[in-house]
Each structure stands twice: as C-alpha cells, then as structure tokens.
C-alpha cells in the first residue's frame, strides 16, 4: 500500500484579524480612560532640626493636639465642631500668620484631619505640622 505524500499546502492560521481587533480594543480603552487628578493637601513631614523663628508682630497661630486627641488653641480646649470658627477668628486677627499644628506622636489622625479641613475652609495659606516630644 502506498502512502500519499502531502504537498506543502498546509493550512496556516491567519492572525491578522485578531491583531486588528486587539489594536482596536486598545485604542478604545485608551480613549475612554478618564484621567482624574485627585485633590489633596501637601504636608511636609516634621524634621529633627530646630524650627526657624518667624519674625512677625503677633506670631503664628498654634493649635496643639495632645495624646488623647484633644484640640487646644491658646491653652483652652476646643471641640472639633468649633475648630473652624476659632480658626476664622484667629485668621481675622492675624491674616498673614501661618498655622502650626503641634501634634503629640501618639495622637490619632482624626484631630489632625479636622484641623487641616478647617484650615482649608478658612483659607489659611501656610500650614505646618510639628510633633511634640514624648
């Protein structure tokens, strides 16, 4: 019995249509992707160097956060919902003064975020975060 020899006409897979579809999908996803710039606050981390002295007539606005998360301004305790009103009053008295938030290292971030949100709402232009020693 004799075997038939195949000719060199073997079937090939044509991948051109598949590549066309992949490129069309790639272009579709690139065009429909939305590039969103998230809004946020830039915070500079405190360093171990001694703070620079600010020479102003009335000095900076200093808000302190103790270890238990209590917020104090000028030595008196402030409720979280009253932070914005107090910062508005301080900014009215000293419009160009920077805000310094002196936070205890063990304090939770909630109080810091509350103060930063209030400072942004009031329009304080310069905000610095410092830590107190344990």
Secondary structure, 3 states (H helix, E strand, C coil): CCCCCCCCCCCCCCCHHHHHHHHHHHHHHHHHCCCCCCCCCCCCCCCCCCCCCCCCCCCCEEEEECCCCCEEECCEEECHHHHHHHHHHHHHHCCCCCEEEEEECCCCHHHHHHHHHHHHHHCCCCEEEEEECC
